[in-house]
Amino acid sequence: MRKNKVRSKVTILVGLLITLAVFLSGCWDRREIEELSMVAGLAIDCEENTSTPYKEGSISNKEEQMEFDKEKQLQIIVTQQYIVPKAVSGGEKGGTSQKSPYANVSVDGNSIYEIMQKFENINSRTPNYEHLRVIIISDKAARYFNLYKLLNAILRHPETPRNIDMLVSERKACSILDIAPRSEDIPAFKLMMLVRKTKSKSGTPSVSTLGDMSKAMAAGKSFVIQRVGFRQDIGSEYDTVKISDSNYNNLANINKTSGMNFIYDSGTKGLASGMGDIIEAVGAAVIKGQTYNMTGWLNRSETDALNWITGKVEEGSVEFKESKSSETIVYDVDRVKTKIKPEILEGKISFTVDMKMEGTLVEDWLMTADAFKEEFIKDMEMNAEKEVRRILEKTLEKLQKELKTDVAGFGKQLSIKYPRYWNDIKDNWEEIFSDVPINLDLKVYIRDFGRQGSKK
Amino acid sequence: MHITDNPKDKISTVQAIVFISSLTVGAAIITLPRSAARSVNTPDVWASILFGGLIAIIPSIILVKLSQRFPGKTCFQFNRIITGKFLGWILSFLMIAYYTLLAGFEGRMMVELVRVYLLPRTPIEVALMAFLWAGTYLTVSGINPIARAFEFYFPIVIFIFFSVLFLGLQRFELDNLRPLFGQGFKPVLRGIMTTFLTYAGFETMMILTAFMKEPWKAVKVVVIGIGISIAFYVSLSVVVVGVLTVEEIKTLAWPTIALVNSIEYPGGFVENFQVFFLIVWIFAIYTTFVSSHYIACLGLGQISNKAFNSFVYALIPIIYIVALAPQNLEEVFQLGDYIGYFGVFMGGIVPVILLFIAIIRREGCAEKQGEK
């Protein structure tokens, strides 16, 4: 009797174990790491669709031409940079393996997801976006496409992190991904590090990630994204990069094989690899909130000015001429405290930007300079203030009149102080913003002058 | 008619508090910010959540008072006394249906998130089965092990939950929470109905009071228990809105995961905080699932005068069907809303009527319960 009971218990146990084995052995979501291809960067370009319904030469009159231009849609080209793991880990330096640690693939299509699907057909490994670091959008694509629509698939994708750095490139985005950096292995990682070390760098907006973009776009707010581009002074006599003009053009046109999918390994093609430090991350692209596309650029000093107004990055430097001798003086910003004060008087909106700036006198070309004297510092403060004011005014003028975008968050402050009033005007705020008077209440202090105070 | 066969089936006051807050903190951690933001539409989401919770305390005190009139009896037993056998049976049946739906919904929510973020290719049926069995394992052993397991999980949940929120603070911008009451209190009031639903689960006190060692402390239990879940939800909403803005929350399917996703730990030795958060969240869902499953079984046991254990396995297929009934995510969220309304009806309206009838018919001992 008792034996029977034990036996039946054993039978049940064995039965359970067998059932368990069935469940345990099959793991649907097994993803072998060596079967994944880690995507480090994406570059989004666009080009004219070559497969339009119209045939060349079939357009006879102007109207048809206009119709054609309207119909002619730009096609998306995405370049994916994936890591070639063996070449990265390498181990022993100076080994025989000269394989490039990354590879780029470009694919075109009408939707991002379609393109992502095409990558699966091309790549021997499944693309994985969990370690995606940068997305570069070419300025052409950023101007043409509604970015909220363009990035929709990426925002939806469960693998993409929200802290991907977003960049807008002057010229082709894919060629930015194709410059093999000298300091890092992977171009995408170099770009990320370049953008991330915002400390003590001027001309870069506060880190703009996919999450930040998603936030701004959901609210319909205008915003700025970091610009990347080729250095202007490239190919000069003293340039260490040493590439000829024709090479530079080749570089920019590297992906001209339009209309078809192609793969190339920058390590073997060689044209761009090893070129090193010819990319700069400076300035910003302005994205208009209502249309979700790019409307213009901000240069280095305008980006600095914008940073000071938003108070997000307290960096930047100001170079100015001393009023009497017109010698060069450089003032480096350490701390900025800004308050945007909105005011409505008799139905008219105005803003006061209350800014207190503290910084260091880092360089002067003035032989008579004596920073140990109070009046010299006072004088320099006045000079610096004049220059800072000029930059701020120029930038605000550009934002208001030329770009008509409120990227500095004036609207937000207005909505905080006058929420009900804001409700009535928020739909055409940027139109109103372009005519709103903005007063600057600026104070510039020199708190430090480094290790040397005077030259004599 | 004794509630249990085992006199050991009594839980301490702390266990009761943990039980109530574990039950109210559930699937909503992930979805509440969105549903609240959609109905409030201003940055004052947190206020709605706070007031919703404070309001939820009122009916929960009423139902505690009701169950204190019937010491040692759960609502499945005392509603028969108050309303007669037939109505009582219907009420009990509704209660059981409510908890079964809740269990199914929690299971489905768990599986949905696991599908999106952890196991995209695993059939949801399989993930659901695994979850149901893991829940059953605890449910079948009765209230005492359940309460002890909750007591064990809860500090872990609190710790990870609040540390994730704390890490989220680095991207926090106070301006996203402003203007404060910019559109007046109307939006806040509009949101309260939605946020109030999240606190559904407090009606469990109608059952739990009977199991308490010190039932006279039941009011304290329910106030602290709901207070803890208010703290959970309010701090969550403050951080989520502060980091992501209301406008964006409205567009996201899983706003809380998006918050966790945007956390960056300086130095970056841990990159994916999602995993930590999902663990916590699965704990939270698990506790809600187990308690609702248990109560549904208990109800079935008590109306049929059998031990609850015999119904534990019988309910599994029903919960499974409920969980798989919604065809898509939207339907899942809708089911959640309906369950919320159902819960408010069972916990907010029914107890008031019952208490009213009980007072008129002088059922139960209204004598001073507190002083013993």
Boltz contact constraints between the chains, C-beta under 6 A:
constraints:
  - contact:
      token1: [A, 28]
      token2: [B, 121]
      max_distance: 6.0
  - contact:
      token1: [A, 28]
      token2: [B, 122]
      max_distance: 6.0
  - contact:
      token1: [A, 29]
      token2: [B, 119]
      max_distance: 6.0
  - contact:
      token1: [A, 29]
      token2: [B, 121]
      max_distance: 6.0
  - contact:
      token1: [A, 29]
      token2: [B, 122]
      max_distance: 6.0
  - contact:
      token1: [A, 158]
      token2: [B, 116]
      max_distance: 6.0
  - contact:
      token1: [A, 162]
      token2: [B, 261]
      max_distance: 6.0
  - contact:
      token1: [A, 162]
      token2: [B, 262]
      max_distance: 6.0
  - contact:
      token1: [A, 163]
      token2: [B, 262]
      max_distance: 6.0
  - contact:
      token1: [A, 163]
      token2: [B, 264]
      max_distance: 6.0
  - contact:
      token1: [A, 211]
      token2: [B, 262]
      max_distance: 6.0
  - contact:
      token1: [A, 214]
      token2: [B, 248]
      max_distance: 6.0
  - contact:
      token1: [A, 215]
      token2: [B, 245]
      max_distance: 6.0
  - contact:
      token1: [A, 215]
      token2: [B, 248]
      max_distance: 6.0
  - contact:
      token1: [A, 218]
      token2: [B, 247]
      max_distance: 6.0
  - contact:
      token1: [A, 218]
      token2: [B, 248]
      max_distance: 6.0
  - contact:
      token1: [A, 218]
      token2: [B, 251]
      max_distance: 6.0
  - contact:
      token1: [A, 219]
      token2: [B, 245]
      max_distance: 6.0
  - contact:
      token1: [A, 219]
      token2: [B, 247]
      max_distance: 6.0
  - contact:
      token1: [A, 412]
      token2: [B, 175]
      max_distance: 6.0
  - contact:
      token1: [A, 416]
      token2: [B, 178]
      max_distance: 6.0
  - contact:
      token1: [A, 416]
      token2: [B, 179]
      max_distance: 6.0
  - contact:
      token1: [A, 419]
      token2: [B, 179]
      max_distance: 6.0
  - contact:
      token1: [A, 419]
      token2: [B, 182]
      max_distance: 6.0
